[in-house]
Amino acid sequence: MSEQPAPADHARQQLEPDTADELRAYAARTRESAAQLAAVLEDIAINGLPSAEDCTPWEELRETHLARLTAQRPAVA
């Protein structure tokens, strides 16, 4: 992404302050997630893959995530 301003012949539409704040917050969350992923990948590159005994099975991770999604969703009558 570029830090350069847009060309003068193409005016940019300004965002509402609340929308701009929400966009900045999303960017910060995305940046944090990317940094966490990069840290994990760097750890794997340095130390290798963890042993299977030290890992959580994907089925368990899936069930935990589905339970979290179900708890967030309002019940349908």
All heavy atoms as a GROMACS GRO file, in nm:
protein
  589
    1MET      N    1   0.084  -0.117   0.000
    1MET     CA    2   0.000   0.000   0.000
    1MET      C    3   0.088   0.122   0.000
    1MET      O    4   0.196   0.124   0.055
    1MET     CB    5  -0.092  -0.002   0.120
    1MET     CG    6  -0.190  -0.117   0.109
    1MET     SD    7  -0.319  -0.135   0.232
    1MET     CE    8  -0.336   0.014   0.316
    2SER      N    9   0.039   0.223  -0.058
    2SER     CA   10   0.119   0.344  -0.076
    2SER      C   11   0.075   0.453   0.020
    2SER      O   12  -0.041   0.466   0.054
    2SER     CB   13   0.102   0.392  -0.220
    2SER     OG   14   0.167   0.514  -0.238
    3GLU      N   15   0.172   0.530   0.063
    3GLU     CA   16   0.145   0.644   0.150
    3GLU      C   17   0.127   0.772   0.069
    3GLU      O   18   0.110   0.879   0.123
    3GLU     CB   19   0.260   0.662   0.250
    3GLU     CG   20   0.276   0.547   0.346
    3GLU     CD   21   0.164   0.537   0.447
    3GLU    OE1   22   0.106   0.640   0.483
    3GLU    OE2   23   0.134   0.425   0.490
    4GLN      N   24   0.135   0.760  -0.064
    4GLN     CA   25   0.125   0.877  -0.149
    4GLN      C   26  -0.020   0.922  -0.160
    4GLN      O   27  -0.111   0.841  -0.162
    4GLN     CB   28   0.178   0.845  -0.288
    4GLN     CG   29   0.325   0.808  -0.287
    4GLN     CD   30   0.372   0.766  -0.425
    4GLN    OE1   31   0.293   0.747  -0.515
    4GLN    NE2   32   0.503   0.750  -0.439
    5PRO      N   33  -0.042   1.053  -0.168
    5PRO     CA   34  -0.179   1.103  -0.182
    5PRO      C   35  -0.234   1.067  -0.320
    5PRO      O   36  -0.159   1.040  -0.414
    5PRO     CB   37  -0.165   1.255  -0.167
    5PRO     CG   38  -0.022   1.283  -0.197
    5PRO     CD   39   0.056   1.160  -0.159
    6ALA      N   40  -0.367   1.063  -0.330
    6ALA     CA   41  -0.432   1.034  -0.457
    6ALA      C   42  -0.406   1.147  -0.556
    6ALA      O   43  -0.385   1.262  -0.515
    6ALA     CB   44  -0.582   1.017  -0.436
    7PRO      N   45  -0.406   1.116  -0.685
    7PRO     CA   46  -0.388   1.223  -0.785
    7PRO      C   47  -0.496   1.330  -0.768
    7PRO      O   48  -0.609   1.302  -0.728
    7PRO     CB   49  -0.404   1.150  -0.918
    7PRO     CG   50  -0.378   1.006  -0.888
    7PRO     CD   51  -0.417   0.985  -0.746
    8ALA      N   52  -0.462   1.453  -0.802
    8ALA     CA   53  -0.550   1.568  -0.780
    8ALA      C   54  -0.680   1.558  -0.858
    8ALA      O   55  -0.783   1.609  -0.815
    8ALA     CB   56  -0.478   1.697  -0.815
    9ASP      N   57  -0.680   1.490  -0.974
    9ASP     CA   58  -0.801   1.485  -1.055
    9ASP      C   59  -0.902   1.382  -1.004
    9ASP      O   60  -1.012   1.372  -1.056
    9ASP     CB   61  -0.768   1.460  -1.202
    9ASP     CG   62  -0.692   1.330  -1.223
    9ASP    OD1   63  -0.637   1.276  -1.125
    9ASP    OD2   64  -0.690   1.282  -1.338
   10HIS      N   65  -0.867   1.307  -0.903
   10HIS     CA   66  -0.959   1.208  -0.845
   10HIS      C   67  -0.976   1.239  -0.696
   10HIS      O   68  -0.900   1.190  -0.613
   10HIS     CB   69  -0.904   1.066  -0.861
   10HIS     CG   70  -0.892   1.024  -1.004
   10HIS    ND1   71  -0.999   0.993  -1.082
   10HIS    CD2   72  -0.782   1.009  -1.082
   10HIS    CE1   73  -0.957   0.960  -1.203
   10HIS    NE2   74  -0.826   0.969  -1.206
   11ALA      N   75  -1.077   1.315  -0.664
   11ALA     CA   76  -1.101   1.352  -0.525
   11ALA      C   77  -1.148   1.228  -0.449
   11ALA      O   78  -1.226   1.148  -0.500
   11ALA     CB   79  -1.204   1.462  -0.516
   12ARG      N   80  -1.102   1.212  -0.327
   12ARG     CA   81  -1.142   1.098  -0.244
   12ARG      C   82  -1.256   1.140  -0.153
   12ARG      O   83  -1.258   1.251  -0.101
   12ARG     CB   84  -1.023   1.052  -0.162
   12ARG     CG   85  -0.912   0.999  -0.252
   12ARG     CD   86  -0.797   0.952  -0.173
   12ARG     NE   87  -0.824   0.816  -0.130
   12ARG     CZ   88  -0.731   0.736  -0.078
   12ARG    NH1   89  -0.610   0.781  -0.058
   12ARG    NH2   90  -0.761   0.615  -0.041
   13GLN      N   91  -1.348   1.050  -0.136
   13GLN     CA   92  -1.462   1.075  -0.048
   13GLN      C   93  -1.420   1.050   0.096
   13GLN      O   94  -1.368   0.943   0.128
   13GLN     CB   95  -1.578   0.983  -0.085
   13GLN     CG   96  -1.699   1.002   0.002
   13GLN     CD   97  -1.811   0.905  -0.035
   13GLN    OE1   98  -1.801   0.831  -0.132
   13GLN    NE2   99  -1.918   0.907   0.041
   14GLN      N  100  -1.439   1.147   0.182
   14GLN     CA  101  -1.402   1.134   0.322
   14GLN      C  102  -1.504   1.046   0.395
   14GLN      O  103  -1.623   1.050   0.364
   14GLN     CB  104  -1.394   1.271   0.388
   14GLN     CG  105  -1.282   1.358   0.334
   14GLN     CD  106  -1.145   1.295   0.360
   14GLN    OE1  107  -1.114   1.253   0.470
   14GLN    NE2  108  -1.065   1.288   0.255
   15LEU      N  109  -1.456   0.971   0.491
   15LEU     CA  110  -1.543   0.886   0.572
   15LEU      C  111  -1.596   0.964   0.691
   15LEU      O  112  -1.533   1.059   0.738
   15LEU     CB  113  -1.465   0.764   0.623
   15LEU     CG  114  -1.408   0.670   0.518
   15LEU    CD1  115  -1.324   0.564   0.586
   15LEU    CD2  116  -1.519   0.607   0.436
   16GLU      N  117  -1.709   0.918   0.741
   16GLU     CA  118  -1.761   0.972   0.866
   16GLU      C  119  -1.661   0.936   0.976
   16GLU      O  120  -1.596   0.830   0.970
   16GLU     CB  121  -1.898   0.912   0.898
   16GLU     CG  122  -2.007   0.951   0.799
   16GLU     CD  123  -2.039   1.098   0.806
   16GLU    OE1  124  -2.035   1.155   0.915
   16GLU    OE2  125  -2.065   1.156   0.699
   17PRO      N  126  -1.648   1.019   1.080
   17PRO     CA  127  -1.551   0.991   1.186
   17PRO      C  128  -1.570   0.854   1.251
   17PRO      O  129  -1.471   0.784   1.276
   17PRO     CB  130  -1.574   1.104   1.287
   17PRO     CG  131  -1.627   1.216   1.204
   17PRO     CD  132  -1.710   1.151   1.096
   18ASP      N  133  -1.694   0.812   1.276
   18ASP     CA  134  -1.718   0.682   1.337
   18ASP      C  135  -1.673   0.569   1.245
   18ASP      O  136  -1.614   0.469   1.289
   18ASP     CB  137  -1.865   0.663   1.373
   18ASP     CG  138  -1.908   0.750   1.491
   18ASP    OD1  139  -1.819   0.799   1.563
   18ASP    OD2  140  -2.030   0.767   1.510
   19THR      N  141  -1.702   0.584   1.116
   19THR     CA  142  -1.661   0.483   1.019
   19THR      C  143  -1.510   0.475   1.010
   19THR      O  144  -1.453   0.365   1.004
   19THR     CB  145  -1.722   0.515   0.880
   19THR    OG1  146  -1.864   0.525   0.893
   19THR    CG2  147  -1.687   0.409   0.778
   20ALA      N  148  -1.443   0.588   1.009
   20ALA     CA  149  -1.297   0.590   1.004
   20ALA      C  150  -1.239   0.523   1.129
   20ALA      O  151  -1.142   0.446   1.119
   20ALA     CB  152  -1.246   0.733   0.992
   21ASP      N  153  -1.298   0.548   1.245
   21ASP     CA  154  -1.251   0.485   1.369
   21ASP      C  155  -1.269   0.334   1.363
   21ASP      O  156  -1.181   0.258   1.405
   21ASP     CB  157  -1.325   0.542   1.490
   21ASP     CG  158  -1.285   0.685   1.521
   21ASP    OD1  159  -1.180   0.731   1.470
   21ASP    OD2  160  -1.362   0.752   1.595
   22GLU      N  161  -1.383   0.288   1.312
   22GLU     CA  162  -1.407   0.145   1.299
   22GLU      C  163  -1.308   0.082   1.202
   22GLU      O  164  -1.258  -0.029   1.226
   22GLU     CB  165  -1.550   0.119   1.252
   22GLU     CG  166  -1.655   0.152   1.356
   22GLU     CD  167  -1.796   0.147   1.300
   22GLU    OE1  168  -1.816   0.097   1.188
   22GLU    OE2  169  -1.888   0.191   1.371
   23LEU      N  170  -1.278   0.151   1.095
   23LEU     CA  171  -1.182   0.100   0.997
   23LEU      C  172  -1.042   0.091   1.057
   23LEU      O  173  -0.970  -0.006   1.036
   23LEU     CB  174  -1.183   0.190   0.874
   23LEU     CG  175  -1.110   0.139   0.751
   23LEU    CD1  176  -1.162   0.002   0.707
   23LEU    CD2  177  -1.125   0.239   0.638
   24ARG      N  178  -1.004   0.192   1.135
   24ARG     CA  179  -0.874   0.188   1.203
   24ARG      C  180  -0.868   0.072   1.303
   24ARG      O  181  -0.765   0.004   1.314
   24ARG     CB  182  -0.847   0.319   1.275
   24ARG     CG  183  -0.801   0.431   1.186
   24ARG     CD  184  -0.757   0.552   1.268
   24ARG     NE  185  -0.774   0.673   1.194
   24ARG     CZ  186  -0.886   0.745   1.184
   24ARG    NH1  187  -0.994   0.708   1.248
   24ARG    NH2  188  -0.891   0.854   1.112
   25ALA      N  189  -0.977   0.048   1.375
   25ALA     CA  190  -0.981  -0.062   1.471
   25ALA      C  191  -0.969  -0.196   1.399
   25ALA      O  192  -0.898  -0.286   1.445
   25ALA     CB  193  -1.110  -0.057   1.552
   26TYR      N  194  -1.037  -0.210   1.285
   26TYR     CA  195  -1.027  -0.333   1.206
   26TYR      C  196  -0.884  -0.353   1.158
   26TYR      O  197  -0.830  -0.463   1.163
   26TYR     CB  198  -1.124  -0.328   1.088
   26TYR     CG  199  -1.112  -0.448   0.997
   26TYR    CD1  200  -1.164  -0.571   1.036
   26TYR    CD2  201  -1.048  -0.436   0.874
   26TYR    CE1  202  -1.151  -0.681   0.953
   26TYR    CE2  203  -1.035  -0.546   0.792
   26TYR     CZ  204  -1.087  -0.669   0.831
   26TYR     OH  205  -1.073  -0.777   0.749
   27ALA      N  206  -0.822  -0.246   1.110
   27ALA     CA  207  -0.684  -0.254   1.064
   27ALA      C  208  -0.591  -0.298   1.178
   27ALA      O  209  -0.501  -0.380   1.158
   27ALA     CB  210  -0.639  -0.119   1.008
   28ALA      N  211  -0.614  -0.245   1.298
   28ALA     CA  212  -0.531  -0.282   1.413
   28ALA      C  213  -0.549  -0.429   1.448
   28ALA      O  214  -0.451  -0.499   1.476
   28ALA     CB  215  -0.566  -0.194   1.533
   29ARG      N  216  -0.674  -0.478   1.446
   29ARG     CA  217  -0.700  -0.620   1.474
   29ARG      C  218  -0.635  -0.708   1.369
   29ARG      O  219  -0.575  -0.812   1.401
   29ARG     CB  220  -0.850  -0.649   1.481
   29ARG     CG  221  -0.918  -0.593   1.605
   29ARG     CD  222  -1.061  -0.644   1.619
   29ARG     NE  223  -1.145  -0.627   1.501
   29ARG     CZ  224  -1.215  -0.518   1.473
   29ARG    NH1  225  -1.213  -0.415   1.556
   29ARG    NH2  226  -1.289  -0.513   1.364
   30THR      N  227  -0.645  -0.668   1.243
   30THR     CA  228  -0.585  -0.745   1.134
   30THR      C  229  -0.433  -0.747   1.148
   30THR      O  230  -0.369  -0.851   1.131
   30THR     CB  231  -0.626  -0.685   0.998
   30THR    OG1  232  -0.769  -0.686   0.990
   30THR    CG2  233  -0.568  -0.764   0.882
   31ARG      N  234  -0.375  -0.632   1.181
   31ARG     CA  235  -0.230  -0.623   1.200
   31ARG      C  236  -0.186  -0.713   1.315
   31ARG      O  237  -0.084  -0.783   1.305
   31ARG     CB  238  -0.192  -0.477   1.227
   31ARG     CG  239  -0.046  -0.446   1.217
   31ARG     CD  240  -0.018  -0.297   1.234
   31ARG     NE  241  -0.077  -0.217   1.127
   31ARG     CZ  242  -0.180  -0.133   1.144
   31ARG    NH1  243  -0.235  -0.115   1.261
   31ARG    NH2  244  -0.226  -0.064   1.041
   32GLU      N  245  -0.263  -0.714   1.423
   32GLU     CA  246  -0.229  -0.798   1.539
   32GLU      C  247  -0.237  -0.946   1.502
   32GLU      O  248  -0.149  -1.025   1.538
   32GLU     CB  249  -0.324  -0.767   1.655
   32GLU     CG  250  -0.293  -0.844   1.781
   32GLU     CD  251  -0.386  -0.807   1.896
   32GLU    OE1  252  -0.448  -0.700   1.891
   32GLU    OE2  253  -0.396  -0.888   1.989
   33SER      N  254  -0.340  -0.985   1.429
   33SER     CA  255  -0.353  -1.125   1.386
   33SER      C  256  -0.237  -1.166   1.295
   33SER      O  257  -0.184  -1.276   1.307
   33SER     CB  258  -0.485  -1.146   1.312
   33SER     OG  259  -0.594  -1.129   1.398
   34ALA      N  260  -0.199  -1.078   1.205
   34ALA     CA  261  -0.088  -1.106   1.115
   34ALA      C  262   0.042  -1.121   1.194
   34ALA      O  263   0.125  -1.208   1.164
   34ALA     CB  264  -0.075  -0.997   1.010
   35ALA      N  265   0.061  -1.038   1.295
   35ALA     CA  266   0.182  -1.046   1.377
   35ALA      C  267   0.186  -1.178   1.455
   35ALA      O  268   0.292  -1.240   1.468
   35ALA     CB  269   0.190  -0.927   1.473
   36GLN      N  270   0.070  -1.223   1.506
   36GLN     CA  271   0.065  -1.350   1.577
   36GLN      C  272   0.097  -1.466   1.484
   36GLN      O  273   0.173  -1.557   1.520
   36GLN     CB  274  -0.073  -1.369   1.640
   36GLN     CG  275  -0.100  -1.278   1.758
   36GLN     CD  276  -0.243  -1.290   1.810
   36GLN    OE1  277  -0.327  -1.356   1.751
   36GLN    NE2  278  -0.269  -1.224   1.920
   37LEU      N  279   0.040  -1.464   1.364
   37LEU     CA  280   0.069  -1.569   1.266
   37LEU      C  281   0.217  -1.569   1.230
   37LEU      O  282   0.280  -1.675   1.224
   37LEU     CB  283  -0.017  -1.551   1.141
   37LEU     CG  284   0.011  -1.648   1.028
   37LEU    CD1  285  -0.010  -1.793   1.071
   37LEU    CD2  286  -0.076  -1.615   0.907
   38ALA      N  287   0.274  -1.452   1.207
   38ALA     CA  288   0.415  -1.442   1.173
   38ALA      C  289   0.502  -1.499   1.286
   38ALA      O  290   0.601  -1.569   1.259
   38ALA     CB  291   0.453  -1.297   1.144
   39ALA      N  292   0.465  -1.473   1.410
   39ALA     CA  293   0.541  -1.524   1.524
   39ALA      C  294   0.537  -1.676   1.528
   39ALA      O  295   0.640  -1.742   1.554
   39ALA     CB  296   0.489  -1.465   1.654
   40VAL      N  297   0.421  -1.734   1.501
   40VAL     CA  298   0.409  -1.880   1.500
   40VAL      C  299   0.495  -1.939   1.388
   40VAL      O  300   0.568  -2.037   1.408
   40VAL     CB  301   0.261  -1.922   1.484
   40VAL    CG1  302   0.249  -2.071   1.454
   40VAL    CG2  303   0.183  -1.887   1.609
   41LEU      N  304   0.487  -1.879   1.269
   41LEU     CA  305   0.565  -1.930   1.157
   41LEU      C  306   0.715  -1.917   1.182
   41LEU      O  307   0.793  -2.008   1.148
   41LEU     CB  308   0.526  -1.856   1.028
   41LEU     CG  309   0.382  -1.879   0.981
   41LEU    CD1  310   0.353  -1.792   0.860
   41LEU    CD2  311   0.356  -2.024   0.953
   42GLU      N  312   0.757  -1.808   1.243
   42GLU     CA  313   0.899  -1.791   1.277
   42GLU      C  314   0.943  -1.895   1.378
   42GLU      O  315   1.053  -1.952   1.368
   42GLU     CB  316   0.925  -1.651   1.330
   42GLU     CG  317   0.918  -1.544   1.224
   42GLU     CD  318   0.925  -1.403   1.279
   42GLU    OE1  319   0.924  -1.385   1.403
   42GLU    OE2  320   0.931  -1.309   1.198
   43ASP      N  321   0.858  -1.925   1.478
   43ASP     CA  322   0.889  -2.027   1.577
   43ASP      C  323   0.905  -2.163   1.510
   43ASP      O  324   0.998  -2.238   1.542
   43ASP     CB  325   0.780  -2.033   1.684
   43ASP     CG  326   0.810  -2.138   1.789
   43ASP    OD1  327   0.906  -2.118   1.867
   43ASP    OD2  328   0.739  -2.241   1.791
   44ILE      N  329   0.816  -2.195   1.416
   44ILE     CA  330   0.826  -2.323   1.345
   44ILE      C  331   0.953  -2.327   1.263
   44ILE      O  332   1.023  -2.429   1.258
   44ILE     CB  333   0.701  -2.345   1.258
   44ILE    CG1  334   0.578  -2.370   1.347
   44ILE    CG2  335   0.723  -2.463   1.161
   44ILE    CD1  336   0.446  -2.373   1.272
   45ALA      N  337   0.988  -2.215   1.198
   45ALA     CA  338   1.109  -2.211   1.117
   45ALA      C  339   1.234  -2.233   1.203
   45ALA      O  340   1.328  -2.300   1.161
   45ALA     CB  341   1.118  -2.078   1.043
   46ILE      N  342   1.234  -2.178   1.324
   46ILE     CA  343   1.350  -2.188   1.412
   46ILE      C  344   1.356  -2.324   1.480
   46ILE      O  345   1.461  -2.389   1.485
   46ILE     CB  346   1.347  -2.076   1.518
   46ILE    CG1  347   1.369  -1.941   1.451
   46ILE    CG2  348   1.453  -2.099   1.627
   46ILE    CD1  349   1.341  -1.822   1.541
   47ASN      N  350   1.240  -2.370   1.533
   47ASN     CA  351   1.239  -2.490   1.618
   47ASN      C  352   1.182  -2.614   1.552
   47ASN      O  353   1.184  -2.721   1.612
   47ASN     CB  354   1.159  -2.460   1.745
   47ASN     CG  355   1.218  -2.344   1.822
   47ASN    OD1  356   1.336  -2.343   1.851
   47ASN    ND2  357   1.137  -2.244   1.851
   48GLY      N  358   1.126  -2.600   1.433
   48GLY     CA  359   1.063  -2.715   1.367
   48GLY      C  360   0.919  -2.731   1.414
   48GLY      O  361   0.870  -2.658   1.500
   49LEU      N  362   0.853  -2.829   1.355
   49LEU     CA  363   0.713  -2.855   1.392
   49LEU      C  364   0.706  -2.919   1.530
   49LEU      O  365   0.792  -2.999   1.568
   49LEU     CB  366   0.649  -2.949   1.289
   49LEU     CG  367   0.626  -2.888   1.151
   49LEU    CD1  368   0.587  -2.997   1.052
   49LEU    CD2  369   0.520  -2.780   1.158
   50PRO      N  370   0.601  -2.888   1.606
   50PRO     CA  371   0.586  -2.952   1.737
   50PRO      C  372   0.547  -3.100   1.719
   50PRO      O  373   0.496  -3.139   1.614
   50PRO     CB  374   0.472  -2.873   1.802
   50PRO     CG  375   0.398  -2.810   1.690
   50PRO     CD  376   0.496  -2.791   1.579
   51SER      N  377   0.573  -3.178   1.821
   51SER     CA  378   0.536  -3.320   1.814
   51SER      C  379   0.385  -3.334   1.818
   51SER      O  380   0.314  -3.247   1.872
   51SER     CB  381   0.600  -3.398   1.929
   51SER     OG  382   0.541  -3.357   2.052
   52ALA      N  383   0.333  -3.442   1.764
   52ALA     CA  384   0.189  -3.465   1.760
   52ALA      C  385   0.129  -3.469   1.901
   52ALA      O  386   0.016  -3.427   1.922
   52ALA     CB  387   0.159  -3.595   1.686
   53GLU      N  388   0.207  -3.517   1.997
   53GLU     CA  389   0.158  -3.526   2.136
   53GLU      C  390   0.135  -3.389   2.197
   53GLU      O  391   0.056  -3.373   2.289
   53GLU     CB  392   0.256  -3.606   2.223
   53GLU     CG  393   0.268  -3.751   2.186
   53GLU     CD  394   0.361  -3.773   2.066
   53GLU    OE1  395   0.449  -3.688   2.040
   53GLU    OE2  396   0.343  -3.875   1.998
   54ASP      N  397   0.206  -3.287   2.148
   54ASP     CA  398   0.192  -3.152   2.201
   54ASP      C  399   0.084  -3.070   2.131
   54ASP      O  400   0.062  -2.954   2.166
   54ASP     CB  401   0.326  -3.077   2.189
   54ASP     CG  402   0.433  -3.137   2.278
   54ASP    OD1  403   0.398  -3.199   2.380
   54ASP    OD2  404   0.552  -3.122   2.243
   55CYS      N  405   0.019  -3.129   2.031
   55CYS     CA  406  -0.080  -3.056   1.951
   55CYS      C  407  -0.222  -3.095   1.990
   55CYS      O  408  -0.246  -3.204   2.041
   55CYS     CB  409  -0.059  -3.086   1.803
   55CYS     SG  410   0.099  -3.026   1.741
   56THR      N  411  -0.315  -3.004   1.965
   56THR     CA  412  -0.457  -3.031   1.988
   56THR      C  413  -0.515  -3.084   1.857
   56THR      O  414  -0.497  -3.024   1.752
   56THR     CB  415  -0.530  -2.901   2.026
   56THR    OG1  416  -0.466  -2.844   2.140
   56THR    CG2  417  -0.676  -2.927   2.056
   57PRO      N  418  -0.586  -3.198   1.862
   57PRO     CA  419  -0.647  -3.252   1.739
   57PRO      C  420  -0.742  -3.151   1.676
   57PRO      O  421  -0.812  -3.078   1.746
   57PRO     CB  422  -0.722  -3.376   1.787
   57PRO     CG  423  -0.662  -3.411   1.919
   57PRO     CD  424  -0.614  -3.282   1.978
   58TRP      N  425  -0.745  -3.148   1.542
   58TRP     CA  426  -0.828  -3.050   1.473
   58TRP      C  427  -0.975  -3.069   1.504
   58TRP      O  428  -1.050  -2.973   1.507
   58TRP     CB  429  -0.801  -3.052   1.322
   58TRP     CG  430  -0.855  -3.173   1.250
   58TRP    CD1  431  -0.791  -3.289   1.225
   58TRP    CD2  432  -0.986  -3.187   1.196
   58TRP    NE1  433  -0.873  -3.377   1.160
   58TRP    CE2  434  -0.995  -3.315   1.140
   58TRP    CE3  435  -1.098  -3.104   1.189
   58TRP    CZ2  436  -1.109  -3.362   1.078
   58TRP    CZ3  437  -1.212  -3.153   1.128
   58TRP    CH2  438  -1.217  -3.280   1.072
   59GLU      N  439  -1.018  -3.193   1.530
   59GLU     CA  440  -1.158  -3.217   1.563
   59GLU      C  441  -1.198  -3.144   1.692
   59GLU      O  442  -1.307  -3.087   1.702
   59GLU     CB  443  -1.187  -3.367   1.579
   59GLU     CG  444  -1.165  -3.449   1.454
   59GLU     CD  445  -1.024  -3.505   1.441
   59GLU    OE1  446  -0.935  -3.462   1.517
   59GLU    OE2  447  -1.004  -3.591   1.355
   60GLU      N  448  -1.107  -3.144   1.789
   60GLU     CA  449  -1.133  -3.075   1.915
   60GLU      C  450  -1.138  -2.923   1.893
   60GLU      O  451  -1.225  -2.855   1.948
   60GLU     CB  452  -1.025  -3.112   2.016
   60GLU     CG  453  -1.049  -3.058   2.155
   60GLU     CD  454  -0.941  -3.103   2.252
   60GLU    OE1  455  -0.894  -3.218   2.240
   60GLU    OE2  456  -0.906  -3.021   2.339
   61LEU      N  457  -1.046  -2.873   1.811
   61LEU     CA  458  -1.047  -2.730   1.780
   61LEU      C  459  -1.176  -2.692   1.708
   61LEU      O  460  -1.236  -2.588   1.736
   61LEU     CB  461  -0.927  -2.694   1.693
   61LEU     CG  462  -0.789  -2.711   1.758
   61LEU    CD1  463  -0.679  -2.694   1.655
   61LEU    CD2  464  -0.773  -2.614   1.872
   62ARG      N  465  -1.221  -2.777   1.614
   62ARG     CA  466  -1.344  -2.750   1.540
   62ARG      C  467  -1.463  -2.744   1.634
   62ARG      O  468  -1.544  -2.652   1.627
   62ARG     CB  469  -1.366  -2.858   1.434
   62ARG     CG  470  -1.496  -2.840   1.355
   62ARG     CD  471  -1.532  -2.962   1.275
   62ARG     NE  472  -1.557  -3.072   1.367
   62ARG     CZ  473  -1.541  -3.200   1.336
   62ARG    NH1  474  -1.499  -3.236   1.217
   62ARG    NH2  475  -1.566  -3.293   1.425
   63GLU      N  476  -1.476  -2.842   1.723
   63GLU     CA  477  -1.588  -2.845   1.815
   63GLU      C  478  -1.589  -2.725   1.909
   63GLU      O  479  -1.694  -2.667   1.937
   63GLU     CB  480  -1.589  -2.977   1.895
   63GLU     CG  481  -1.614  -3.100   1.810
   63GLU     CD  482  -1.744  -3.092   1.732
   63GLU    OE1  483  -1.847  -3.047   1.786
   63GLU    OE2  484  -1.743  -3.132   1.614
   64THR      N  485  -1.473  -2.685   1.955
   64THR     CA  486  -1.463  -2.567   2.041
   64THR      C  487  -1.506  -2.442   1.966
   64THR      O  488  -1.582  -2.359   2.018
   64THR     CB  489  -1.318  -2.550   2.092
   64THR    OG1  490  -1.280  -2.668   2.163
   64THR    CG2  491  -1.304  -2.429   2.181
   65HIS      N  492  -1.462  -2.430   1.842
   65HIS     CA  493  -1.498  -2.313   1.761
   65HIS      C  494  -1.648  -2.313   1.730
   65HIS      O  495  -1.714  -2.208   1.740
   65HIS     CB  496  -1.417  -2.311   1.632
   65HIS     CG  497  -1.442  -2.191   1.548
   65HIS    ND1  498  -1.408  -2.064   1.588
   65HIS    CD2  499  -1.500  -2.177   1.427
   65HIS    CE1  500  -1.444  -1.977   1.495
   65HIS    NE2  501  -1.500  -2.043   1.396
   66LEU      N  502  -1.704  -2.428   1.696
   66LEU     CA  503  -1.848  -2.436   1.668
   66LEU      C  504  -1.930  -2.402   1.792
   66LEU      O  505  -2.033  -2.334   1.782
   66LEU     CB  506  -1.885  -2.575   1.615
   66LEU     CG  507  -1.836  -2.607   1.474
   66LEU    CD1  508  -1.867  -2.752   1.438
   66LEU    CD2  509  -1.896  -2.512   1.373
   67ALA      N  510  -1.885  -2.447   1.908
   67ALA     CA  511  -1.956  -2.414   2.032
   67ALA      C  512  -1.951  -2.264   2.058
   67ALA      O  513  -2.051  -2.203   2.100
   67ALA     CB  514  -1.894  -2.490   2.149
   68ARG      N  515  -1.837  -2.202   2.031
   68ARG     CA  516  -1.824  -2.056   2.048
   68ARG      C  517  -1.917  -1.983   1.952
   68ARG      O  518  -1.985  -1.888   1.991
   68ARG     CB  519  -1.679  -2.015   2.027
   68ARG     CG  520  -1.649  -1.870   2.056
   68ARG     CD  521  -1.502  -1.835   2.046
   68ARG     NE  522  -1.430  -1.914   1.948
   68ARG     CZ  523  -1.322  -1.989   1.975
   68ARG    NH1  524  -1.273  -1.994   2.094
   68ARG    NH2  525  -1.263  -2.057   1.881
   69LEU      N  526  -1.924  -2.027   1.826
   69LEU     CA  527  -2.013  -1.964   1.729
   69LEU      C  528  -2.160  -1.981   1.769
   69LEU      O  529  -2.240  -1.888   1.756
   69LEU     CB  530  -1.991  -2.023   1.590
   69LEU     CG  531  -1.859  -1.987   1.522
   69LEU    CD1  532  -1.846  -2.062   1.391
   69LEU    CD2  533  -1.849  -1.838   1.500
   70THR      N  534  -2.195  -2.099   1.819
   70THR     CA  535  -2.333  -2.124   1.862
   70THR      C  536  -2.370  -2.035   1.978
   70THR      O  537  -2.482  -1.983   1.984
   70THR     CB  538  -2.349  -2.274   1.900
   70THR    OG1  539  -2.316  -2.353   1.787
   70THR    CG2  540  -2.491  -2.303   1.944
   71ALA      N  541  -2.278  -2.014   2.070
   71ALA     CA  542  -2.306  -1.929   2.186
   71ALA      C  543  -2.325  -1.783   2.144
   71ALA      O  544  -2.400  -1.710   2.208
   71ALA     CB  545  -2.193  -1.941   2.287
   72GLN      N  546  -2.259  -1.741   2.037
   72GLN     CA  547  -2.269  -1.603   1.991
   72GLN      C  548  -2.398  -1.578   1.914
   72GLN      O  549  -2.446  -1.465   1.907
   72GLN     CB  550  -2.151  -1.567   1.900
   72GLN     CG  551  -2.020  -1.559   1.973
   72GLN     CD  552  -1.904  -1.537   1.877
   72GLN    OE1  553  -1.921  -1.538   1.755
   72GLN    NE2  554  -1.785  -1.520   1.932
   73ARG      N  555  -2.452  -1.681   1.853
   73ARG     CA  556  -2.569  -1.667   1.766
   73ARG      C  557  -2.697  -1.672   1.851
   73ARG      O  558  -2.714  -1.759   1.934
   73ARG     CB  559  -2.572  -1.781   1.664
   73ARG     CG  560  -2.676  -1.762   1.558
   73ARG     CD  561  -2.670  -1.872   1.460
   73ARG     NE  562  -2.733  -1.990   1.517
   73ARG     CZ  563  -2.747  -2.105   1.456
   73ARG    NH1  564  -2.698  -2.122   1.337
   73ARG    NH2  565  -2.807  -2.204   1.516
   74PRO      N  566  -2.788  -1.578   1.828
   74PRO     CA  567  -2.914  -1.582   1.903
   74PRO      C  568  -2.996  -1.705   1.862
   74PRO      O  569  -2.990  -1.750   1.748
   74PRO     CB  570  -2.985  -1.453   1.863
   74PRO     CG  571  -2.922  -1.410   1.736
   74PRO     CD  572  -2.782  -1.466   1.735
   75ALA      N  573  -3.068  -1.758   1.958
   75ALA     CA  574  -3.151  -1.876   1.933
   75ALA      C  575  -3.265  -1.842   1.838
   75ALA      O  576  -3.323  -1.735   1.843
   75ALA     CB  577  -3.207  -1.931   2.064
   76VAL      N  578  -3.294  -1.937   1.750
   76VAL     CA  579  -3.404  -1.919   1.655
   76VAL      C  580  -3.526  -1.992   1.710
   76VAL      O  581  -3.519  -2.106   1.749
   76VAL     CB  582  -3.366  -1.976   1.516
   76VAL    CG1  583  -3.482  -1.964   1.420
   76VAL    CG2  584  -3.243  -1.907   1.463
   77ALA      N  585  -3.637  -1.921   1.715
   77ALA     CA  586  -3.759  -1.981   1.771
   77ALA      C  587  -3.823  -2.076   1.673
   77ALA      O  588  -3.810  -2.074   1.558
   77ALA     CB  589  -3.857  -1.872   1.806
   0.00000   0.00000   0.00000
